[in-house]
């Protein structure tokens, strides 16, 4: 046979065009084959394992595989051999470049594996054969050794960008949209014309660089990975192309690009707050996995700058000791407080803090400069060390009770200062410390019970202030599960129900509270509020149905009709 023998797809009626979506999943893989064993692996294709491969990975459709093979007829007549030529054979798997039996069989192999495939005519050359060496309807036998493969992926799943891995990267992580990547690349047209090149450029992934393909590709790459990209126009410069710029050549309309790309490194940028108003870019990775918790004592070096580069604070440098503060104690701005909790020892990061988590609209004189209102701040922070606040699992039962009492007192002080969100967090932490009391003694259980009731009640008051009425209901219900006659819990739950327009449930709580404490002034006042709400909703209900009736009758609604309807008692839907 000729040296360029490429096993074209059979042209009989049974042959199907091959693409990634038409790959057939074989029911039997070589993982259950033993050396010397032969099995039908689907569609009449038989496989006999001669030598086990390495690892567990197998090639996929689109991958460029390299094999050695010997092809014979069933009578032993050899018609082709890459071994005789001394050159391995390369092709793209699953792309119809070879007979279907090869596409199906080789994707079951591991690197270094050797096997014999017996391929029926319908997966080979069918009725046509391949004269003069392969007759019509011939069953073929191939001894195949899978030497290696280069992974080729359609990374956008639309044929727009094909990625061939030239050098594997390190680890398992890939850059995300906010990350800043450092890459090297070289872009050429299909005829080899160089259009752009850089020996090192940095950009934010979501902002992209040169053409959209770079941003798409780097999100699939690992540190140190080198790839070859085939980029169709939709991810290059499209129908318009690009004019020459500086030293770079123009890109014609509808041009396909070939890009060699290396992901040298990247700096991770994470959203510290859900509203994206505090961001952290890691400049140097920290050690281990531990991070400060609320209450931890941290020591940091920091430099704070304004947008124009003006330094307004500098601590821990020039032989000064590191700046020390306690997390979650309002000793620094909120953005910095939140950010340090995400840092490891030795980590260096750039933290960007928008005004809402800094000094807000107010002007604030700082150590080295004045921070004007509504300023975004930029901190370079190095986590020198930290001492975590003792975790509950490291505490004795009495220590847990003492710590919970301290958190409760802190919460009370914050509540009185109008800092309801922070107070709520203190109460939640207090309850968590004593939530599981199976190891407590009887006296300790009683102390824990009192603390749970107080903290949940106070937290419910916080939630009412914060207009989180559903959570207020849950907290009051927890108290009532412990103390069913607790008037404050009934009162606060009734308040929450009124705001949620669960007026039936609010009435039940108010009446029960008055049964327990008939002279309670706050509950009586809430009963008046409830009655006003009922009247208000009855009136709205009357107007609503009055308008409907008027439309049905095709006449204007009379004041008398409305008044008559309003007099009818209303049943409140407690699920409203």
Buried (B, 14 or more C-beta within 10 A) or exposed (E): BEEEBEBEBBEBEEBEEBEEEEBBEBEEBBEEBEEEEEBEBBBBBBBBBBEBBEEEEBBBBBBBBBBBBBBBBEEEEEBBBBEEEEEBBBBBBBBBBBBBBBBBBBBBBBBBBBBBBBBBBBBBBBEBBBEEBBEEBBBBBBBBBBBEBBBBBBBBEEEBBBBBBBEEBEEEEBBBEBBBBBBBBBBBBEEEEEBBBEEEBBBBBEEBBBBBBBBBBBBBBBBBBBBBBBBBBBBBBBEEBBEEEEEBBBBBEBBEBBBBBBBBEBBBBBEBBEEEBBBBBBBEEBEEEEBBBBBBBBBBBBBBBBEEEEEBBBBBEEEEEBBBBBBBEEEBBBBBBBBBBBBBBBBBBBBBBBBBBBBBEEEBEBEEBEBEEBBBBBBBBBBBEBEBBEEBEEBEBEEBBBBBBBBBEBBBEBBEEEBBEBBBBBBBBBBBBBEEBEEBEEEBBEBBBBBBBBBBBBBBBBBBBBEBBEBBBBBBEBBBEEBEEBBBBBBBBBBBBBBBBBBBBBBBBBBBBBEEBEEBEBBBEBBEBBEEBBEEBBEEBBBEBBEEBBEEEEEEBEEEBBEEBBEEEBEBEBEE
